[in-house]
Amino acid sequence: MSLEQAFIASAHLADLYANGGTWKYQNQSTGISNFQTQHFLKSELVVWPSAPLASAFASIVEPMVRKSSSNESLALGTTRDFLLPKLMSGEVRVKYAEKLVGEAT
């Protein structure tokens, strides 16, 4: 799979999920949802752009993807995931959290 194809597929799946489109591929007979992959692959249509348009899309999206996976972004995400439950439970106070975030950045 090319980079262009990966970006287009990722964007399609993210949009499908965000708009609730994945629900029609879920089967829940026992209380546990199972994704119906075969039904999804047979039914889901993806509008595929021309090669120049796919390349232009990839050139716009690639810097954003790289930035979102940068070390700083990962460090901040890890700090957020660590602090948020503690802040919500009252285990950690905001002043202490601000100090930790300052150290992480």
C-alpha positions in Angstrom: 0.0 0.0 0.0 1.4 3.4 -0.9 1.5 6.4 1.4 -1.3 8.1 -0.6 -3.5 5.0 -0.3 -2.8 4.7 3.4 -3.8 8.4 4.0 -7.0 8.1 1.9 -8.0 4.9 3.6 -7.3 6.3 7.1 -9.3 9.5 6.3 -12.2 7.5 5.0 -12.3 5.2 8.1 -11.9 8.1 10.5 -14.8 9.9 8.8 -16.9 6.8 8.8 -16.4 6.2 12.5 -16.9 9.8 13.5 -20.2 9.9 11.7 -21.5 6.7 13.1 -21.1 4.7 9.9 -19.5 1.7 11.5 -22.6 0.8 13.5 -24.2 -0.9 10.6 -21.3 -3.3 10.5 -21.7 -4.4 14.1 -23.5 -7.5 15.3 -24.5 -7.7 18.9 -26.4 -10.9 19.8 -24.7 -11.7 23.1 -24.1 -8.3 24.6 -20.7 -8.2 22.9 -20.3 -6.2 19.7 -18.6 -8.0 16.8 -17.5 -6.1 13.8 -18.6 -7.8 10.6 -15.5 -7.4 8.6 -16.6 -9.5 5.5 -19.8 -7.5 5.3 -17.8 -4.2 5.7 -15.4 -5.2 2.9 -18.2 -6.2 0.5 -20.4 -3.2 1.2 -18.3 -0.2 2.0 -17.5 2.0 -1.0 -14.6 4.4 -1.1 -14.4 7.2 -3.6 -10.9 6.9 -5.0 -9.3 10.1 -6.4 -7.1 10.4 -9.5 -3.4 9.9 -8.9 -2.6 13.7 -9.0 -5.4 14.4 -6.5 -4.3 11.6 -4.2 -0.7 12.9 -4.3 -1.8 16.4 -3.5 -3.9 15.1 -0.6 -0.9 13.1 0.7 1.4 16.1 0.5 -1.0 18.2 2.6 -1.8 15.4 5.1 1.7 14.0 5.6 3.1 17.0 7.6 0.1 16.9 9.9 0.5 13.2 10.5 4.2 13.6 11.2 3.6 16.4 13.6 0.9 14.5 15.5 3.3 11.6 16.0 6.2 13.8 17.1 8.0 13.3 20.4 6.5 16.4 21.9 3.0 15.4 21.0 3.6 11.9 22.4 5.0 13.3 25.6 2.1 15.6 26.1 -0.4 12.8 25.4 1.4 10.6 28.0 1.3 13.4 30.5 -2.4 14.1 29.8 -3.3 10.4 30.2 -1.4 10.3 33.5 -2.7 13.5 35.0 -6.4 13.6 33.9 -7.7 10.7 36.0 -5.7 12.1 39.0 -7.1 15.6 38.5 -10.6 14.4 38.2 -10.4 12.2 41.3 -8.8 15.1 43.3 -5.7 13.0 43.9 -3.6 15.7 42.3 -4.1 19.5 42.5 -3.8 21.8 39.5 -0.7 23.6 40.8 1.2 20.2 40.8 -0.2 19.3 37.4 1.1 22.6 36.0 4.5 21.9 37.3 4.6 18.5 35.7 3.4 19.8 32.4 6.1 22.5 32.5 8.7 19.9 33.1 7.4 17.7 30.2 7.6 20.5 27.7 
